[in-house]
């Protein structure tokens, strides 16, 4: 599995940033208290955590405690500490660094979730507005949903097939689960099934067609929330097709 570049950079920063900060602070070790030096290193840990992830933050906390010991406690340039107060400061630096790193990473995660939820909501509202517009046809809604599905599910391609159901393709159900040949497919553990995956457009028990999803090769399936949004989008397309069925005529 490829590690995102941001995570790689965050891990590198978790190791190197506290080292660089401890090195820069060396001229101050005789004029600034060890407690204040430790607080400055905590700031570095928070910065790494905000940029990266929990692992990078924890690594930064360990690195900060180690380099504080090495550069700022006697005997210098050694990982041995003689003074009891310095031992307590180093331990507190590690504990506080671990705590604030996890809090900072959690805050970043919550922000990302909030942004994602707002994006999903806008997708649904945008499609609803299009469906209700008097100048838009069901075909316009289908095209819009196809585009949204490519983005929300991170697909390589998506097409819509009007008419009756043919064949037994892997299926993405309205509850976000997947089935292959009638059996539940574990998306989190097994990834996407091979080939196209159908997402049926059904409203009031009436089948209007299906979206055929083509994931990127080797792509990790999106979380359940994204799959539920995809199902809601397909339902909106089905509703538009159902409303337009009398005037639309037969599909090919």
matplotlib code that plots the C-alpha trace (Angstrom):
import matplotlib.pyplot as plt

x = [0.0, 1.4, 1.9, 0.7, 3.4, 1.9, 2.2, 5.8, 6.7, 4.9, 6.9, 10.1, 9.2, 8.3, 11.9, 13.8, 11.9, 12.4, 16.1, 16.5, 14.6, 16.6, 19.8, 18.8, 17.9, 21.3, 22.7, 19.7, 20.2, 22.2, 19.9, 16.5, 15.0, 14.7, 10.9, 10.6, 12.8, 10.6, 7.5, 9.1, 9.7, 6.0, 5.1, 7.1, 5.3, 1.9, 3.0, 4.0, 0.7, -1.4, 0.4, 0.5, -1.2, -1.3, 1.8, 3.8, 2.8, 3.7, 7.0, 7.7, 6.9, 9.4, 12.0, 11.5, 12.0, 15.1, 16.8, 15.9, 17.7, 20.7, 21.2, 19.7, 20.4, 23.7, 25.8, 25.4, 25.6, 24.4, 21.1, 21.9, 20.3, 21.7, 19.4, 16.0, 14.3, 15.6, 14.3, 10.8, 10.9, 11.9, 9.1, 6.6, 7.7, 7.1, 3.7, 2.5, 3.8, 2.0, -1.3, -1.2, -0.1, -3.2, -5.5, -4.0, -4.4, -7.9, -8.8, -7.4, -9.4, -12.6, -12.0, -11.5, -14.7, -16.7, -15.4, -16.2, -19.7, -20.3, -19.1, -21.4, -24.3, -23.6, -23.6, -27.0, -28.5, -27.0, -28.5, -31.9, -31.9, -31.1, -33.9, -36.4, -35.4, -38.1, -35.5, -33.7, -34.6, -34.0, -31.1, -29.5, -29.9, -28.4, -25.4, -25.0, -25.2, -22.7, -20.2, -20.9, -20.4, -17.0, -15.9, -17.6, -16.5, -13.2, -13.9, -12.1, -15.4, -19.2, -21.9, -25.7, -27.6, -31.3, -33.8, -34.0, -31.5, -29.1, -26.5, -25.4, -22.8, -21.3, -23.8, -23.5, -26.7, -28.5, -27.1, -23.5, -22.7, -21.7, -22.8, -21.1, -23.2, -25.7, -23.1, -22.0, -18.6, -16.4, -15.3, -13.1, -11.1, -11.3, -11.5, -13.6, -14.7, -13.2, -14.9, -17.9, -20.1, -23.8, -25.6, -29.3, -31.6, -34.9, -37.7, -41.0, -40.0, -39.7, -36.4, -35.2, -31.8, -28.4, -25.1, -22.1, -19.1, -15.5, -13.1, -9.5, -7.3, -6.2, -8.1, -9.3, -13.1, -14.3, -15.8, -19.4, -20.6, -19.4, -21.1, -24.4, -24.2, -23.7, -26.8, -28.8, -27.6, -28.7, -32.1, -32.4, -31.7, -34.3, -36.9, -36.2, -36.5, -39.7, -41.2, -40.1, -41.2, -44.4, -42.9, -39.5, -40.7, -38.7, -35.0, -32.3]
y = [0.0, 3.4, 5.8, 9.3, 11.9, 14.0, 11.2, 10.4, 14.1, 14.2, 11.2, 12.7, 16.0, 14.0, 12.8, 15.8, 18.9, 18.3, 17.5, 20.8, 22.8, 21.3, 22.1, 25.7, 26.2, 25.0, 28.6, 29.2, 26.3, 28.3, 31.3, 29.8, 27.3, 23.7, 23.9, 26.7, 24.9, 21.8, 24.0, 25.2, 21.7, 20.9, 23.6, 21.8, 18.5, 20.3, 21.7, 18.3, 16.7, 19.4, 18.9, 15.1, 12.3, 10.6, 8.4, 11.4, 13.3, 10.5, 10.1, 13.9, 13.6, 10.8, 12.7, 15.9, 14.1, 12.3, 15.4, 17.5, 14.9, 14.8, 18.6, 20.3, 18.1, 17.3, 15.5, 17.1, 15.0, 12.0, 10.3, 9.9, 12.4, 13.0, 15.7, 14.5, 17.7, 17.2, 13.6, 14.9, 17.6, 15.1, 12.7, 15.5, 16.6, 13.1, 12.7, 16.2, 15.8, 12.6, 14.0, 17.2, 15.4, 13.1, 16.1, 18.0, 15.1, 14.5, 18.1, 17.8, 14.7, 16.3, 19.2, 16.9, 15.0, 18.3, 19.4, 16.0, 16.0, 19.5, 18.4, 15.4, 17.6, 20.0, 17.2, 16.0, 19.6, 20.4, 17.3, 18.1, 21.6, 20.4, 17.8, 20.4, 22.9, 23.2, 23.5, 20.2, 16.8, 13.4, 12.9, 16.1, 14.6, 11.3, 13.0, 15.1, 12.0, 10.1, 13.0, 13.1, 9.3, 9.5, 12.0, 10.7, 7.1, 8.1, 6.1, 5.8, 5.8, 5.6, 5.0, 4.7, 1.8, 2.3, -0.5, -4.0, -5.7, -7.9, -10.2, -10.6, -8.0, -7.2, -4.8, -1.8, -1.8, 1.2, 0.4, 0.8, -2.9, -4.9, -8.2, -10.6, -13.5, -12.9, -13.1, -10.1, -8.8, -7.3, -4.0, -3.0, -6.2, -7.4, -4.0, -3.5, -6.5, -6.9, -5.4, -3.1, -2.8, -1.9, 0.7, 0.3, 3.3, 2.3, 4.4, 3.3, -0.3, 0.6, -0.1, 2.7, 1.5, 1.2, 3.0, 0.9, 1.9, 1.3, 1.8, 2.7, -0.5, -1.3, 1.6, 1.4, 1.7, 4.9, 4.9, 3.9, 7.5, 8.1, 4.9, 6.0, 9.3, 7.5, 5.4, 8.6, 10.2, 7.1, 7.3, 11.0, 10.0, 7.2, 9.7, 12.1, 9.2, 8.1, 11.6, 11.9, 8.3, 9.3, 12.0, 10.4, 7.4, 4.1, 4.1, 2.4]
z = [0.0, -0.9, 2.0, 1.3, 0.8, 3.6, 6.1, 5.0, 5.5, 8.9, 10.1, 9.0, 10.7, 13.9, 14.0, 12.7, 13.9, 17.7, 17.0, 15.1, 17.7, 20.5, 18.6, 18.0, 21.6, 22.9, 23.4, 25.7, 28.0, 30.6, 30.6, 30.2, 32.7, 31.6, 32.1, 29.5, 27.1, 27.4, 26.8, 23.6, 22.4, 23.2, 20.7, 18.1, 18.9, 18.5, 15.2, 13.9, 15.1, 13.5, 10.2, 10.3, 12.2, 15.6, 14.8, 13.7, 16.8, 19.2, 17.4, 17.8, 21.5, 21.9, 19.8, 21.8, 25.2, 23.9, 22.4, 25.5, 27.5, 25.1, 24.6, 27.7, 30.8, 32.4, 31.5, 28.0, 24.8, 26.8, 27.4, 31.1, 33.5, 36.9, 38.4, 39.7, 38.6, 35.0, 35.1, 36.1, 33.4, 30.7, 31.8, 31.8, 28.4, 27.1, 28.7, 27.8, 24.3, 23.8, 25.2, 23.1, 20.0, 20.2, 20.9, 18.0, 15.6, 16.8, 16.2, 12.7, 12.1, 13.3, 11.0, 8.0, 8.9, 9.1, 5.7, 4.2, 5.6, 4.3, 0.8, 0.8, 1.9, -1.0, -3.5, -2.4, -2.3, -5.7, -7.2, -5.6, -6.9, -10.4, -10.2, -9.1, -11.7, -14.4, -17.2, -16.3, -17.6, -16.0, -18.3, -16.8, -13.4, -14.4, -15.9, -12.7, -10.5, -12.7, -12.1, -8.4, -8.1, -9.8, -7.2, -4.0, -4.7, -6.3, -9.4, -12.7, -14.6, -14.2, -16.8, -16.6, -18.1, -18.8, -19.0, -17.6, -15.4, -17.3, -15.7, -12.1, -11.5, -8.1, -6.4, -4.1, -2.0, -0.5, 3.0, 1.7, 1.7, -1.4, -2.6, -5.1, -6.4, -3.6, -0.9, 1.3, 0.2, 2.9, 1.3, 4.2, 4.1, 0.5, -1.4, -4.4, -6.4, -9.8, -12.8, -12.9, -9.9, -10.2, -8.1, -8.9, -9.4, -7.7, -6.4, -4.9, -5.8, -9.5, -11.2, -13.5, -14.4, -12.8, -12.5, -13.5, -11.4, -12.4, -9.5, -9.9, -10.0, -6.4, -5.0, -1.4, -1.1, 0.5, 4.0, 4.6, 4.8, 1.2, 0.0, 1.7, -0.1, -3.4, -2.7, -2.0, -5.2, -7.2, -5.5, -6.6, -10.2, -9.9, -8.7, -11.6, -14.1, -12.4, -12.6, -16.2, -17.3, -18.9, -21.2, -21.7, -23.7, -24.1, -23.4, -25.4]

ax = plt.figure().add_subplot(projection="3d")
ax.plot(x, y, z, "-o")
ax.set_aspect("equal")
plt.show()
